[in-house]
Amino acid sequence: MHPTESHNTVKQTKFQNSSHTTTSSYAFDEHSSNIWSPEEVESDDKDLVSKFYNDDAGNSNIPNAGSYDQYGNPTARKYDLGKDGAYVEFSILIAQFFINSRFNDAAMQKPIDALKVKGFQVKHVKTENECITELASNRHQIAWIISTDRIQNPSFIPALTTFHSSGGAIFLFADNTPYVCHTSEFLKGKFGITVKGDYYADKTLTYKENSHQQAGHFGQHEIFTGITNLYEGITICHPVYSTPASRTVFVTIATATDGNSCIAVHDSPSTSTEGRLCLDCGFTKLFRNWDAAGTARYIVNASCWLLGIEKRLKSKKNKKK
């Protein structure tokens, strides 16, 4: 995310369709093993999960949607992963550590409003001290961590690790070096993975089954429900895996046009108390490219997936027995 004007121009790939719209449908009006399928849920749980997920959950290709945007993605919100208004019992903490004249409160309001369409409560903070307090409050099930170039409070990473170990899910946002610090330090402690890079991307990734590790593609995953074309970001970083084993626990689901991972996820075992993780390597999409190909749907889908509603429902059910 460079300050120069030459990097401010976004040349998005256009897709032709007979029915187009350029506005996000989220204006607020009050490795394939990670794919969920109904067969994996006990019959009594299916109806509960269906209260949260739309019928096309896990499907990127929607051949009969009726209306598509200029990028070839279906427009109706019923093709999102999560149902509108279904998440009223859950809260997302957004910790925005990178701030500039463009990434201000007005810009952040678009993602916040999109989350509220699904019912999420949202708390937005801008300092590590505020974030640490909120992480310990037990009020939030998901934390967005938007990295900057330094960590000021040495207690931050331990607080974030405790949140995750206790079941909290984390959406890690990084960008080009040096705006990777919070994300990189957390992943280094968790998996021995660091984050770095400064690739000028500015292209659109396309869906292709089982092609999540091919340059310029993403594969099937619930996060990509209703998305066949996805903007990769402007200047982006990538995870650096220390061992082959680290690739199996923090799995690439989208690969940038330079051949490096740009979206990766971790889904802890059903017996673990840890929450899910998602890494996005180009956070400028949150404020400069919100209306680019697939961005709004992807961000909201990922937040719904991070909640791990299947595990939460099963845990709640077992406690009642």
N, C-alpha and C positions, 0 to 999 in steps of 0.2 A: 504494500500500500504506500506508494510514493507520493510525495506532495507535488511533484511536477505536473503541469497541465497536460503534458504529452501522455501521461498515464491516466488522465481523466476521461479519455475518450473510449467508450465501449462500443466495439464493433460486433454486434450480436448477429448470429446467423438467423435468417428469416426462413420460415417454413410457410408454404402456400397452403391455404385451405379455404373452402367455400364459406366458412363461417368463422370470423375472426373477432377477437377483442384484445385490447392492449392493456386494460386495467385489471389489477389483481382482484380476484373474487373474494378477498378477505377484508374488504372495508368493513369496519366494525359496525354492525347493526345489532345492537344488543344480540465370502464363501457361503453358499446357499443354505448351510445348516442352520442359519439364523432365521430362515423363513418359517413363519407360523402357518399352520394349516389346521382346519377344524378337526382333522383326524387325530391330532395330538392332544385334544382337550376332551375330558370326559363328557359324556352326553349332557349331564346336568349343568356343566359349566358353559356349554356352547351358547345357550340363551343369554347367560350373563355377559360373555365376551361380546356377543352381537349387539349388546347395548352400547358398546364403546367403538366397535369397528364397523365400517361400512361393508356392504356385500362384496365389493371388489378388492378387499384388503389383500395386499401382496401382488396384485396385478398391475404391471406397468402399461401394457397394451390394453386399451379400451376401444375396441373396433366400432362400437355402435353408440358412441356417446352423444351424437347429434350435433354438438357444438364444440369446436376446438379453437384455441387461441392461435396467435400468429406463429407460435413455436411448435405447434402440433400436439399440444397437451389438452386434454378435455377440460372444459371450463367449469362445469358444475361441481359444487363442493361435495356432492355425494360420491365423487371419485377420489376424495381424500381418504387417507387411512382412517382418521378418527371422525366420529359423528359430531355434528354441531351440538353444543350445549351439554355433551355427555360427561364433561370432566369438572363439574362444579365443585366436587369434593377435594380437588387437588390444586396444589399451588406450585408455581415456578418462581424461583429466585433468579433474577438477572443481575449478575455482577459485571458491570461495564468498566473495565480498567483502562481501556483505550478510549480517549475522548479527543476530538478535534472540532473544528468549526462546522464540518459536515456531519459528523457523528454526534449530534446533539439530541436533546430531549425530543424535539419534533421528529427527527429521523427514527429514533427508537420507538416512537409511538406506533409506527406501522406494524412491526413485529408483535408488539404488545397487544394491539387491537386484534391481530390475526389469532393470537393465542386465546383471547377472550371470546372469540366466536365459538371456540370449542368448549368454553366454559371455565377454562383455567383462571384461577386467581394469580395475579402477577405482582411481585415486589421488585422494584428496580433500585439498585444501589450502585454507588460509584467509588467506594473506597474499600480497601481490604478490611479495615476494622469493622465497618458496617456488615460486610459479607460474613466475617467470622461470627459475629453476633447472630446473624440470621441463620447461618448453617447450624448453630447449636440450639436454635429455638424449637426445633421439631415441627415447624410450621410448613416446611417445604419438602416436596417429594423429589423435585428436580432442581438442579442449579445449572444455569448457563454461566460459563466462565469465559469472558472475552479478554484475552491476554493483552498485555502491553510489554514494554521493554525491560522492566525490572520488578522484582518483588520487594516491597518495602518492609513488610512485617514478617519476621521469621516464623511466626506462628501460623501463617496462612496455609502452607502445604499440609502440616499436621492436621489442621482443622478440616481441610477439604478431604483428606484421607479418612478421617474419622467419620465424616458425613457419608462417604461412599461405602465404607465398611459396615455402616449401620443401615444400609438399604437405600441411601440416596443415589439417584441417577445424576449423571453429569454430562452436559453438552459442552465440550471443549472447543473453543474457537481460537484459532491462530491465524496469522497472515504471514507476510514475508518477514524474514529476519530483520530486525531484532524483536518484532512484535509477536513473540512466541513464548515468552518466559514462563508464565503461569502454567500453560499447557505442557511445555517441555519438562518443567521441574516435577509436575505431578506424574507424568507418564514415566519419567526416569525412575522415580521411586517405586512406581507400581510394577512396571514391566521391563525396566532397563532400556526404554525407548526414548529417544530425543526427537526434537522437531527443529528443522532448519530449512533454508532455501529461499530463493527469490526468483522464481520462474514467472516471466511475463506470459500469462496464459491467455485470457480474454477470448476463449472459444467455448463451444457448446459440446457437452458430452452426450452420447446417444446410448439408449438402452439396447443391450444385446444379451440374450440368455447365456448364462455361464461365462460372461466375458468381463467380469469385474476386475480382472487383472490385465486386461488389454488396454493399451493406450487409447484414450479418448472415449472410453466406454464405462458403463456401470451395469451390474448384473441384477438379478431378481432379489428383491428384499422388500419387506413391508414399508421401509422408509421411502421407497421409490414408487409407492402406489400412485397410479394416475399420472406417471411421469415417463415420457419417452425421450425427452430432450431437456438437458439440465445445464445451465450456465456454470462453468467451473470456477469463475472468479478472475480477478485481474492479476495482481502479483501474489503468488501463493507459495506456501512452504510444503514440506512433506515429512512424514515420519521416517526416522532412521532406525531400523531394527537391529538390535545388538546381536541377536541369535536367531536361528531358524525357528526355535520354539516360540519366540515372541510373536512371530507372524501368525501362529495358530491360535493365540489367545486374543490378539488384537487384529482383527481380520479386515483386510481391504475389501470394500464393496464398490468403490469407484476409483478409477485410475485417470489421472490428468493426461493431457495431450503430450506431456513430456515423458510419460511412462512411469511416473511416480504416483504412489498412493495419494489421494486427496480427500477421501472420506473413509474412515475406518470405524469399526464398532467392536465392543466387547460385551458379550452376554454371559454373565456368570452362571454356573451350574444351578440347577433347581434347589440343591441342598445348601447353597451359599446364601449368606445374608447380604452380600454386596449388591449394589444397584448396577444398572446397565451404564455403558459409556458410549459416546459418539464423538468422533473428532472431525471437525471441518477445518480445512487448511486455507480458507480464504474469507475472512470475516467481513471484508468490505461489501460482500453481497447483502449484508444486513442493512446497509444505508445507501449504497451507491447503485446497487443492482437488484433491489427488491422486486422490481417488475420484469427482470430478465427471465429467461427460459426456466420455468419450474421452480424458481427460488422460493417463493412464498409457500407453495405446497410442500416442498421438501423440508423446509425448516419446521413447519407445523407437524408434518408427518413424523419427523424425527423426534419431536418433543412428545408426541403421543406414544410412539414406540418405546422411548426411554422409560416411560412410566412402568413398563412391564406389567400391564394390567392382568395378564394371565396368572402370574405368580402371586400378585396381590389378592386376586379373587380367591385363589386356592388357599392362601394363608388365612384369609378372613373366614373362609368356609371351615377350615380345620379348627380354628379357635372356637367356633360355635359348637363343635361336636362334644 
